Each structure stands twice: as C-alpha cells, then as structure tokens.
Amino acid sequence: MSIVTIQLGQCGNQIGREVFSAICNDFHSTHGLCYKKENESYQEACKERFFSEEKKTGVPVARAVLVDMEPKVISQTLSMADRSGSWKYDHQSRFCQKQGSGNNWANGYSVHGPQHKDDIMNLVQKEAEKCDRLGGFFTVMSMAGGTGSGLGAFVTQCLRDAYRNSFILNQVIWPYGTGEVIVQNYNSVLTLSHLYQSSDALLVHENDAIHEICAQLMNIKQISFKDVNQVIAHQLGSVFQPTRSPLGDLMESLVPHPEFKLLSLRNIPQMSENSLTYSTFTWPGLIKHLRQMLIANAKMEEGINWQVRPPLPGLPAPPKPSMNRSACFNTSLANLVIVRGKEVQSADLGSFRDPSLYTSWLNMQDAFSVWKTSRAFNKYEKSASLVSNSQFLLKPIDNIVGKAWNMFASKAYIHQYTQFGIEEEDFLDSFTSLEQVITSYTRL
C-alpha cells in the first residue's frame, strides 16, 4: 500500500525531506541484521510505500506533493534531494507562490486555500493515480504559522471531501512554549479544531521535547532546526518502515473512537553515533524503559520519573490529571509497540497488556497491539517505538487553549483574522471543540 505525503509550509517541507532521507538511508543500510531474502522483501515494500521509480534512471521518486506560499524553501528542498543522488522529488509535484501567509491562519485557510484549491488538488490526484494501491495520505505541517497551519487545515478538509474512503494522518509540530510567533496560540487552536473534524488521527511532535532529545541524548551543543527535524524524521521512519499496512492498521489499532484522535510517538534508543559505539541493549531493558515512559508521560528515557505507578486493582483511582501536577499517571486508550532488530521474537511485551494502564471501557484485546520485524532500523541493532493514544497532550493543549482564550477575551489581534473572513464565532466554535477534546481525555 502506497502513501502520498503532502508537505505544507516551511516546516512541513523541511521535515518531509528529512523523512524521505531517513527512509532512503535505512533502505540502503547494510545493518539490516536479517536474511537476504527478508531484506529484499523489506526494500521492495519500502519502495512501493514511499517511492515511484523514474523510468530512465531508476532513481526513486518520492510520492509527495510540496506546497508553500513562498518559493525559497521548496527550491532548497528539491535541490537537496537531487544532490543526495539516492532519491529525488518530482519537480512537477510542487505548488508555490511569491507571497507567504504572514503567520496568519486565516490568510492560509480563507484566502490561499480557496484560491489555489484546484491546482493543489490536481497535483494530489496525479500522485494518487501513480499508486497501484493507495493506502492514504500523510500530511506534514506546523501548527503555529500561516501556510502550514491554515492552508494545511484547508487542504486536509479537501482531502476528506475528495477521498472519503482513504485514511488521512496529520503529523503536526507543536510550537515551542516560549513562542515563535505572537499569534501562535490562535493558529494552534484553529488548526487543531479544524483537523479534528477532517483527519483520522493527529500525530503530534512537541518542539520542546524534541529539543531536549537533541540536547540530552544526541549531545548536540548548538541545536538547529535541521537537528530537530532529523530526530522527528527518525521517529517517523521507525513507525512507517515496513511491518504492516501503515495507515490502515495504525488507525485500527489506535483510534477506536472518533473523539480520541491524538497520538504521540516515543522511540528508544536515540543517541549520538559516538555513544552508540559503546552501548549495548537488551529487550527487557528497552521495554521496561518504554513502559515507564508511557506511564510517567516522559518524552525520552533520560530523567524518567520511576515513582509513577499504575493504580492497583481494587484501590481508589489516582487523581485525574491536573494541569498543575507534573508527576501523574498517564492513562492510555490504546497503544502500539513496534520492535525491530536482533532476536526480536524474544521481546516480551506482556507488561503492556496490564489492564491498569488503560481506560476501563475498552476491551484489553483492542487496547494493545505489537508489530515485530527482525529487520533492524537505521543504525540500531535493537529499537522499539511506541505510538500511544493517551492523556499525553492534556497539559499542553490546556495551556494553549488558556493562552488563546486570554488573548481572545481582550480582543487582541482579532482584527488580523476578521479581515480574512474568520469571525469571532469561528474562534468560539474552535474553543468549544477543544474543550470537548480536553474533557474526553480527562475522563479516560
């Protein structure tokens, strides 16, 4: 099954390129640690999933549509892929204009979206028609800006209208808490509420958490956006590289109810090349750490709070997550663990089947899934990824909604949105929608 990736805005295009690079590097890796026949099968599945083939040269061509309202980033993205020599984009599958969205969600959603809908959707259709079996769409976008968030929300809506039976997974980048743009909280609230209506699931990466991984695990001193994007790309590749049908099986495993669409992704180990040389890993150690990362809502294996425990049967439930409590048990709706590498069949995931980790109203058989492959990913002999539908985002989403509401109550910057047709009622609808999301996850 093939996936068409839609890269939106500066952030989406830069991350999208890193994702295809990570996949291609793994594709050509000599560290597969599996039989030749299994490796060849893995490579064929990877090719079908993410690439078509240029007939003249045989070079893999990414199944992707690149969209931005400014040409600079897309030009850089295309040329960097060409220079890699191992893969490329189809230069016809891009859409850009001369003027950006000015970090204004309304400009992207209400102006650029309707103006350029036909051109963008024609490119999407051409990519979809190249697929023998279309598995769905994967969009990559930021929540904080104008093009990625506003135009991204509009394009996702168009995808849902045009491809009603296809899966749509939105990968969204949560902005830094310190702020990138002054209206980022407005943009984030509008993006989340609209995506919730049209997407099958939202896979969220928090910039602050990825930044910490770069600093503490990768030992990077001067952290750039490229460093952050490469960590995100590695995590995404660890899920999407062939095991099962990525989008259909992912949704079936993790989204049992349309009120719960927020997914997080954790991956271990992650470390610098230098540290990896002197490190060894066991499956019991990796799984123990990954489980506690889930329970304590830790974004990485460094600094996990080991004091957090699931509730014991027969005892009163622990306090529900409070926005002021940092150490609180993270209740799950559903979890998927993907394990890759040496001796993978010996990896015992029984600890993830503990009913106390999950909400009481879902059958245990439906709450946990595991995918295994002996084909190692990237440079890691053994690795494990956890995709979780849980309460992980309660505090960040409540913070963003609260900050946006405070600005809205004082009518700050509202005129920047009303001039492009987004009215105060639209804001109120978005606030109401996200308050419902917060309530639903709090009750798990």
N, C-alpha and C positions, 0 to 999 in steps of 0.2 A: 504493500500500500504506500502510495506516494503522498508527501506533504508539500503543500505550496506555502512558502514563507513570505510574509508581507512585512517589509521593513519600513517603518514610518518615522519620519523626522530624523534629526541628527543622531539622537541616542539609539533609535531603532536600527538605523543603517550601520552604525559603528559596531553595535553588539551583534547584529546579524552577520556581518563579515567575520567577526571572531568565532561565531558558532560554526560557520561553514569551514573555517580554517581548522578549528579543533577537531571537527568530524573528519576532515581530509587527513590531518596528521595522524589520527587514530587509524584511519583506513589504511595508511601506508606503514603503520607501525610494525616493527619486527619483534615486538614484545607481546605478541598475542597469546603465547603460552598455551596454545591448543593445537589440535591436529590440523594438518594442512587442508584437508577437505572441509573441516568445520570453519577454518579461517576464510577459505574461498567463498563458502556459503554466506558467511557474515559480510564479506566485502560486497557480494552481489546484492544482498538485502539492503545494505547501506547505500549503494549506488541508486537502486530503484527508489529508495525512500527520499533522498535529498537531491539527486542529480539526474539530468538527462545527459546525453553524450553528443558532443559536436561531431558531425559525420565525417568531416575532412580530417580532423586531427585526433579524434578520440578523447579529447580533453573533457573532463566532467564539467557540466554547466549547471550551476545552482538553480534549483526550482524556486525562483524568488522574483518578487516584484519590489522595486525600490521606489519609494515615494518621499519627496521632500519639497518644500516650497522654495528652497534655495538650492542652487546647483553645486555649490562647493563640496559639500560632504559626499554627495553621490559620486562626483567625479573622482574624489580621492578613494572612495570605496571601490569603484570599478578598477581604477589603475592598480591599487594594491593587490586586488585579487588576480589581475592579469600578471603582475610581476611575480606572484608566487610560483607560477609555472605548473602547479599541480591541479588547479581548478580555476574557473572564471565565472563571471556573470554574463548573461545575455544582455548586451548593451541596448537592445531594443525594449527590454523589460523594465524600463525606468520612466519615471514621470517627475519632472521638476519644473519650477517656475523661477522667476527672477526675484520675487519678494516673499519673505517669510511671513509667519503668523504673529510675530511680535509678542511671543509668550502669552497670547490671548486665546483661551479655549474657544470663545465664541467666534473669533475670526476663522479658526480652523474648521469648526463644526458647521457654522451657519453660512459662511461665505465661500471658503475654498472648497469645502466638501461638495455642496450642490453645483458649484461652477465646473468642477473637474470630475464629477462622478463618472460620466460616460467614458472618459479617457482612461481613468484608473481601472474601472471595472472591465474594460475591454482588455487591458493588459492581464488582469487576473484570469479572465476567461481563456486567453491564449495559453497561459501557463497551465491552467487546469486541463485544457484539451490535450496537452502533451503527455498527461499521465494516463497510463493504461488502467490504473485503479487509483482513484483519488480517495485518500484517507481523510482529508480535511485540510484546514488552514491553521497556520501558526503565525500570529501577528506579534511583532516585537515593537514596543513603544514605551515612551516615558509618560508619567502622569502629570508632570509639573509644567511642561512647556505649552506651546500652542499647536504646532503641527502634529507632533506625535500623539498628544492627548486629544485635542479637539477633532482634527481630521481622522485620527485613529479611531475614535468613537464612532464617527460618521461612517467610515469605511467598514467597520465591524457590523454596523447596522445594515449596510448594503449587502455584505456577505450573507448575513442571515436571511435577508429577503430573497437573494438570488440562489442560494444553495441551502434550502431548508433542511435537507437530509444529511448535510455534511457537518462534521464536528468542527468547532471553532475554539481554539485555545489562545487566549491573550496572555502574552508574557509582558508584565508591566513593571517598570522600575519605580520604586517608591523613593521620593526625593529625600535628600539629606535633611535632618531635623533642623539644622542651622539655617537652611533656606538657600535656594538657588535663585528664585525669582519671588518678588514680593506677593504676587497673587497665586503662588503655587498651591495654597490650601484650597482656594476656589477651584482651580483647574483640576486638582485631585478629586474633590468631591463630585464635580460634574462628570469627570471621566469614569470614576468607579460606578456611580449610579447608572450611567448610560450603558456601560459594558455589562453590568449585571442583568440588563434587560435582554441583550442580544447574544452574549457569549455563553458557551457551555461551561467554561471554567476560566479563572484568572490565576495564573501562576505568578506569584509576587516575589520580587527580589528587593530587599531594602538596601539602599546605598550605604547607610551607616554600618550595617552588618558586614557587607562585602568589604568595606574599607578596613574594618577590624581584622578580617581574614588576611587581607594583604599585609597589614602591619605585623600581626602577631604570628601567623602561620607561615606566610610566604617570606617574611623578613625583608620586606621592601621598605626602603628608607624614604624615598621621595615618590609617593604614590600618585600615579597619573590615572586618567580615565581609561586609558588602554589597559593598565593593570587590573582595574576593577572589572572591565568588560571581559578580560580573559578568564578571570575567576568565574564570572557568570556563565560564560561560554562553556567552560569545563563542566560546570554543574549540569547545564542543559544537555550537553553531549552524553554525560553519564546516564541520563534517563532515555534519550532518544535513540542512541545507537541500538542496533537490532537486538531485541529479545522477543518482544511480542509486537502486535499492531499498536503503534504508539498512542494514537489519539483515542481510538475506539475503546481499547482495553483500559487506557488510563481513566477515561470518563466512567466506564462501567465500574471500575474498582473504587473510584474516589468521590464520585458525585452522585450519591444515592437519592438526593432530594434537591430540587431547583432553588431552594432558599439558601443552600450551602455551596458556594462556588469558589471559595478562596483556598488556594493551595500554596503550601510552602515547600521548599526544596533544601535538603541538607545533604552534604556529601562528605564522606571521610574515606581515607585520609586526604588532606590537602596540605602540601608543604613544598618548600623550595627544592630544586634539584640537589643542592648540596646536602640538605638534611636527609633526603630520601636515600642517599647512598649509605647512610649509617643507620637506617631504620629497618626494623622487621615488624611484621604484623601477623596477628592470629585472628581467626574468625571470631572466637569467643570475645576477644578484646574489642574488636571493631563493633560487634553487635551490642555489647554492653554499653559502650560509649554512645552509640547511635540511639539506643533506647532511652538513656538518661537525657540526651539532648532533646528528645521528644517530650519527655515528662516535664523537664525543667524549662522548656522553651528556650534552649540555648542554640545560638546560631552556628557555633563551632565547638570543637572538642576541647579547646583551651578554656579553662575557667568555668567548667560546668558546676552547677550547684548540686552536689550529691545528697543534700539534705531533703530535697523534694521527693516525696513518695506518693504513689497512687493510694487512694482510700482503701482501707481494709474492708472486706465483706462484713456486713452486719453492724458496722460502726457508722456514725453520722458522717455525711459527706463533708469534705473540707469546704471552707468558704469559697463562694464563687469568685472568679477573678475580679479584683478591684483595680481600678486604674492607678491606685497609689501603691499597690503591692507588687514588688518586683519578683519575689520568690513565691510562685503559686503554681499548683498542679495544672498542667495544660491538658484538658480533656480533648480526646480525639473523636471525630465522627468516623473517619476511615484512614487507613494507612497503606501505603505500598512501599515495600523494600525491594530494591534491585541490587543483587550481589553479583560481582563479576570477578573472575580470575581463578587462581590456582586452588585446587581442592574445594571448589565451590559447593559440591554436593554435601560436604561435611558441615557446612554452615547451618547451625541450628537456630531458627528464628522463633522458636516456641515462646520466648519471653514477650514477643509482640502479640501473642494470642491471648494475653491476660485480659479478661473481660473488664477489669477495673480501669484499664486505660481508656475505655470507650464509653460513649453515651449509652444509656440503658435501653433505648427504644429501637436499636438496630441489632439484628441478628449477628452474632460473632462471626459466622461464616462469610457475611457480607462486608465485614468491617476491616478485614486484613487480607492482603494479597502479597505474594512474593514471586519475583521473577529471578531466575538464575541462568547464568551462562558462564562457561569456563573460559570464554574469550576475554582476556584482560582488557581494561580500558586505559588508553593513554600510557603513561609510564608506570602505572601502579600494578604490582603483582596481584594485589587483592584490594578491592574497593567496594564500598556499599553506599547506596543513595537511598534517601527516604523522602518520598513525596507524601505530604500529610495534609489532610483536611481537618483542621483543629482550631483551637481558640488562639492560635499564634499571633493573629493580627489585631486582636481586640484593643490593646492599648494604643498602638499606632493609629488605627482608624478612628478611635475615640478622640485622640489628640488632634488629628487633622480636622475632624468634624467640629470639634470645640473651637479651634482657632478660626476656622472659616465662619462659624456662626457669630463669633465675637466681631469679626470684621463686617459681616453682613448686617448685624444689629445696628452698627453705626453707619451703615450705607457706604463704607469705604470701597472705592474703586468700582462700584456697581455700574457707574456710567460707562466704563470701558466695555462692559458686556451688553448693556442695553442698546448701545449704538449699533451692535451687530445682530440684534434681534433676540437676545437671551434676556427674558424678563425676570422680575423678582419671583414670580410664581414658579418659574423653572428652577430657581435656586431652592425654593421651599419644597418642591417635589423631590429634588435630589437629597435634601436633608432628611425628609421623611423616609425615603427609600433606604438610606444608610442607617438611620436609627433602627429600622426594622432588621437590617442585617446584624447590627450590634446586639439587639435584643435576642435574635435567634441563636447566635453563637454563645451568648452569655448563659442561655438556658440549657446548653448541652449537658 
